[in-house]
Amino acid sequence: MESKTLVHMFQDAVTNHGDKMALMHKVSGSYTGITYNEFASRVRQLSMGLLHLGMKSGDRIALMAENRLNWPIVDFGILSIGATNVPIYPTITPPQIKYILDDSESKIIFVSTKDLLEKVLVIRDELPQLEKIIYMEGHFSIENVLSFDELLSAGEQYDRENPGLFERLVDEVTPETLCGIIYTSGTTGNPKGVMLTHKNILSNVKASKSVLRVDSTDIFLSFLPLCHSFERMAGQFLAIGSGATIAFAENIGTVANNLLEVKPTLVTSVPRLFEKIYSRIIENAQSNSPIKRKIFNWAVNVGGKHMKSEFRGKISPLLKMQHKIANKLVYSTIKERVGGRLRFFVSGGAPLSQQIAEFFYKVGVLILEGYGLTESSPVISVNLENKFRFGSVGPAIPGVEIKIEKDGEILSRGPNIMNGYYKNPAATKEAIDSEGWLHTGDIGFIDEDGFLFITDRKKNILVTTGGKNVTPASIENLLITSPFIEQVMVLGDRQKFLTALIVPNFDSLKNYARENNIEFETIEDLVQIHEVRKRVDRDIKELSKNLARFEQIQKFTLLPKEFSIEDGELTPSLKIKRKVIEQKYADIIRKMY
């Protein structure tokens, strides 16, 4: 029988895979974890602990923590009593936390670290509805702050006193029960709370499972924030619904090492990871001896020929042999860097450069790009192992419809579309029309084979004074394939020509300066040096040669510091906040014009 809710899906996974490893994390230098049976036991204790504290079905309970073993335990613990999880990014500020807790009327918040606890304590007196704070990392002798262990112990006791209550409450959870209010990381104004039901997310899990090969033999490496709908659905619910194992990366900075330790078969990621790996591979190849550089370039070239022949359905015996040699000499080393067992990456959250996706495929690493929004639970479309097209975000997943409006906007409809924005009917009406179509705010087209292509965000399209429409994302994705460019933002709305703010790859820049006897003391000095700027300009011109004149960058500024979440320039899912950056660098932008 098919699971009717996410908690029933979890119960089924426990029944079918009880003794199998479910969740893993790194302790004292090595990975260890808990089985599905142990996972279920802790979920039960946590659910009963929440009931002991007076929580009931429909209550909102917030969770603010980085990815860790206890995240899914808390998540399923909240969902099992029919309550609603309000996930909060750990990187946001106390006023933003206050807004979410206040708007969602959350009665309890789980926090992982002392720093996050202190963020909440600063605003606690302004939140009369917040009854308890659950602290995950130990004891804290403050009124209404309870430790995670105390909550589990209380839950164990309450379970003994109320036999059968847990099972009854799990059974009362329905497909229409609200399982999450996810506050979207808006670039302006207050975030909106996206209401998702069990039916919404479970439909996405089932549709994804029907087209992607995922089963109990898989190991996922999880490092994208679980409070982001993409990781929560694909990296958590899809994994658990398939009886797979989830291993948590220590943090975003240790992913390269954790890939080698965990040797995952599946990883969900945003394009930023692929851009960084790509830059490192190109940088290493260029710093090698001339003979090794020649072998690398030959192998990538062979990979390109093999890819084209494969798509045509005919590979010559000579090319097969060359591909085998290239695999031994070059591809195998790259595949080992991502653990050696990877079947595919799934990329979402932002546009992936077609050139980068093709490069990885040439060297034996498949990246399946998908598309969606928090409002669509989140997946709308995804490329498949046996049906993919570079540059596209794949065909619609089963049960989901896509259509393109006259102005190019992508609309979607299906069981995955949100119930609306919490306490915001006007915004809901603006997003979902009377026929149930979600207006995504993205521009794109569908090709003759049903593959969806995203051009850009509707609001990001630049219109030059010459009346030319420019999609900055496509140009940005082209430019980041330069080993000298780490991040880029293209500008030019209501201007005569395009300019760009560029964060260079500082390691590549330093190496270039040293190899060419260019003296510098600081990064600030380095980005101002004429020869260095000239080298970056050479790549920009080479990469832009096939673009129309009005799409080419006429002026650029090299910045001495990366765009970051901490400085408010990136969303927690690593998207560039264009308005923030435009305001922050207004003087520099003015000088370019």
PyMOL commands that set and color helices and strands:
alter all, ss='L'
color gray80, all
select helices_A, chain A and resi 6-17+36-52+70-80+94-104+114-126+148-161+165-172+198-211+229-241+252-262+271-287+290-312+317-337+354-362+374-376+425-431+458-460+472-479+506-515+523-526+530-543+549-551+578-584+586-592
alter helices_A, ss='H'
color red, helices_A
select strands_A, chain A and resi 21-27+30-35+60-64+84-87+108-111+132-135+145-147+178-183+193-197+219-222+245-248+266-269+344-347+367-372+379-382+401-404+409-413+420-421+438-446+452-457+462-463+469-470+485-491+498-504+553-558
alter strands_A, ss='S'
color yellow, strands_A
deselect
rebuild
show_as cartoon
